[in-house]
């Protein structure tokens, strides 16, 4: 699973639309969290960047 964790990873208009729908202000939340330091990534957590990816078959999907 991946999430947006840095600036400019998602289009600004999508963030604005979401903020409007949920009644939040992402810039205020970002400022409120500015003093929280990000932990170092766990070993292997970013293996997808090096091409070491394992894809599991979805057992709920019928074969073609």
C-alpha positions in Angstrom: 0.0 0.0 0.0 1.2 3.5 -0.8 0.1 6.9 0.3 1.0 10.4 -0.7 3.8 11.5 1.7 5.4 14.4 0.0 4.5 17.7 -1.7 3.4 17.7 -5.3 2.6 14.0 -5.4 -1.0 14.7 -6.1 -2.7 17.4 -8.2 -3.7 20.5 -6.1 -7.2 20.5 -7.5 -7.8 16.9 -6.2 -6.7 18.0 -2.7 -8.9 21.1 -2.9 -11.9 19.0 -3.9 -11.3 16.6 -1.1 -10.8 19.4 1.5 -14.1 20.9 0.3 -16.0 17.6 0.5 -14.7 16.8 4.0 -14.6 20.3 5.4 -10.8 20.2 6.2 -7.9 22.4 5.3 -4.8 20.4 4.3 -2.5 23.3 4.7 -3.6 23.9 8.3 -3.1 20.2 9.0 0.3 20.3 7.5 1.3 23.3 9.6 -0.1 21.6 12.8 2.1 18.5 12.1 5.3 20.4 11.1 7.0 19.5 14.4 6.5 15.8 13.9 9.6 14.2 12.5 9.3 11.4 10.0 10.8 8.0 11.0 13.4 6.3 8.8 11.8 3.8 6.4 12.1 0.1 7.5 14.4 -2.0 5.6 12.7 -3.5 2.5 9.7 -1.1 2.8 10.7 0.6 -0.4 11.7 -2.6 -2.3 9.4 -1.6 -5.2 11.9 1.1 -6.1 14.7 -1.4 -6.6 12.6 -3.9 -8.6 12.3 -6.5 -5.9 8.5 -6.9 -6.0 6.3 -9.8 -5.2 2.9 -9.9 -6.7 0.4 -12.2 -5.1 -2.5 -13.6 -7.1 -6.0 -12.5 -5.9 -7.8 -15.7 -4.9 -11.2 -13.9 -5.2 -10.8 -13.3 -9.0 -11.7 -16.1 -11.4 -9.1 -17.2 -14.0 -9.6 -15.8 -17.5 
